[in-house]
Amino acid sequence: MKLSTFFKSGLIAVLLSVSNLNGIVIDNAGIISDNVRTKLNQIGSELKEKTGVTLDLITTKDSDLRSATKDHESNLKKPYILLAISPKTEDKKSGKVDIFASDDAYALFDKDAVLSPYPEVGTILPILVSNKGEDIYNAAMLNGYADISDMVAKSKDVILVNSIGNSNKTTLNLLRYFVYGSMFLVIVVFLVRKFKRGLHA
């Protein structure tokens, strides 16, 4: 074996071992854009570096998410979290999304909250069921991935520089505050007018 070939092989092995330390995106269903993939890798890499937790995303056309992710999951080192989605197609009336994790990682995030169908809680399903726009999968996966990473970071008491926050919850909370504020203002105006009428009666 040539020395150069030996070093090349060693370099490739090192690069592969380093890449396995970071959160990665395996887009078998072809639904994740390059920009979103880049952002997810940034978040996943920082999360792994600061918390030691691997957060991977797998998209698949197989509706059986458990079997579709089993091989990849068997190669992950604890603690790990695996977000998986099978998009809706012409052959399938609905898609599927699930989160698998090592036993020691489940305590670091709230799976039920992330996968909640309620907009004020969930960060994936509310976007997927909205059917608004052609980019719902990118939006849902970025939102859900970021939500999970933020939960893990919070549980480890670290701050992620690459975090995007939770745009879905933030938007809904702002809208909720606006509605409540408007209702409060209407009530105040009504009471003031009623009080003034009482004075002039």
Helices and strands as residue ranges (DSSP letters): H 3-19, E 25-27, H 34-51, E 54-59, H 65-74, E 80-86, E 96-101, G 106-108, H 111-114, H 125-128, H 136-155, H 167-200
